[in-house]
Amino acid sequence: MPKTQWLEWLKNVPIEEQTALFEVLSRTTTRDLEPPQQSSVKITRIPTQDLFVTNAPPYLDIFHLHDVFRKLAFKSNILLKGPKGDGKTLSVITYAAMTNTPLVIQECSEDTKKMDLMGSQTLLGDETIFTLGCIPAAIDTANEHGSVILLLEEISALTPQTQKQFNVVIDFRR
């Protein structure tokens, strides 16, 4: 996205979300962004040590999905489609364990909202805390560890408006 379009889009984002995005993106090459000055919101996310699969369940890769993952890993988005119970999620979990790649899992449903994906604010005593959703948490983790797998369970169950939140992340132009 060109810089002018990015800045125009950023103007429409609430100040708390701007702060969260700045915190996540400040570890990358975003020197042109200025941190919002008027917010005192703390940013939290789930700890990265919880994102590594340590005890993967047994899995026999009869569909050779791990070979597909190795070939396409971090070059393309992968959509696994198939009947319930044939091991799609299990194959991703075991692949993450084998490659020691952090894994962020988001269970999607028609009730999943933008705040579940992007993050939400919470009052904790006198403080406002912004907890990152799965998308910025995955970006933050990828910046920290070099890669991450974002596993979206039942993404087709999301409403079209909620699915639009993934456009920036899964855009073919990266």
N, C-alpha and C positions, 0 to 999 in steps of 0.2 A: 504494500500500500504506500503510495507516495506520501511524503512528509506532510503536505498540506491537507490531504484527506485524513490522515491519522490525527492531526491536531484538531481538525473540524469534528471528527468523531469523538475525540477526547473531551471536547467542550460539553457534550451531551451526557457524559458519564458523571454520576454523583461524586462529590468530593471524596467520600470515604472509599469508593471503589477506585478513584484515581490514585489515592494514597496506596491502596493495596497493590494496584498494578505497578506503580512506581517502585515499591519495595521488591516485587518479584522481578521486574525487568531491569532494575538497577544493577543486577549482576551480569547483564549482557551489555551489548554495545548501544545503549540508548542515551548517549551523551547529550542529545538535543532536548531531552525532557527535563523540565524543571519540577521539583517536588511541590505539591500543593502546600501552601503556607498556612492555611486556616484550620487545619484539622489536627486533633490530638488523639487519633484513633490508633490503638495498638493492633498490630497484625499478628495473627497466630495461624498455625497450620498443624496438621497431624505430624508427629515426629517421624523423621525419615527411617529410623531403625525399624519402625513398624511396617514399612513398605517393602521390606525384603522378605521373600518367602524362605523360611528356614526349615520347615518340615513339610515338604511337598508330598501329597498322597501318591501312592503307586499309580503309574500310568503306562500303558502299553500303546505306543503310537502306531496303531494299525492303519491310520489314514495318512501317515507320513506328513503330518502338519508341521512337525518341528523342522523338517527339511524346507518346507515353504517359508516358515518363519525365518530361518537362517538366510535364505536367498533374498527375502524382501525386508528383513529387519531394518527398521529406521530409514527405509528408502520410500516406503509407500504405506498408506493406510490399508488395513486388512479388515474385510468384513466376512465373518464366518457365519454361514447360514446353513441350517440343517435341523433335523428333528430334535425335539427335546430329549436330553439324556444321552446324546452320542459323544460327549466328551469335549465339546468346544472350549468351555471355560477351563476345564481341567488341563487341557493341552496348553493353554496360555499360562496357567499357574505353574505347571511343571517346567515350561520353557523359561519362565522368569527365574525359577529356582536354579535351573541348570546354568544359565548365563549370568547369574547373580545381578539381575536387572531389577530395579525397584518397580513395584506394581501398584498402581492406583486403580481401585475398582469402584465403579459407580453403578448401583442398581437403579435402573430407569423404569419409570411407570408413567401413566398418564397424570399422576399426582406430582411428579418431579417438577420443580419450579426453577426459574433462573437462579434464585439464591442458592439452590442445592448445587448448581454447576459452577457459579461464579463466586459465591461466598455470601456471608450475611453478618450483620452486626448484632452484637449481644451486649446487654448491660451487665456489668459485673461490679457491683458496688457503685462507686463513683466513676468508673471507667467504662468507656465504650471499646469493645474488642471486636475486630473484624476477623472472622474465621474464613480462611480461603476455602472455596469450593474445589471440586475435583479438577477443573481445568487449570486455574492458576496454581493449585498444589502440584499438578503434574509438570507444569512449566518450571516451577521453582525447583522441584526435584531433579528435573532434567538439567537445569543449570548447575545444580550442586553436584550431581553424579555423572553427568555426561549423557545419560539416556534414561528413559522411563517408558513403561508400558501403561497406557491408559485403557483399561478394559471397561467398556460400557455394556452392561448387561441389558438386553432387550431394548436397544436404542430405538427400535421401530415403535415402541409403546409411547414415546414422547410426543407431545403435541407439536405441530409444525412450528409454532412460535418458539418453543423451547429448543427444538432441533437447530434453529438458526444460531444458537449460541456456539455451536461447534464449527461454524463456517470459517472463522479465523484460524482455528487450530488445524482443520483438515483440508484447507485450501491447497490445491495442487501447486500453487506458486510458493508455498511455505512462507 
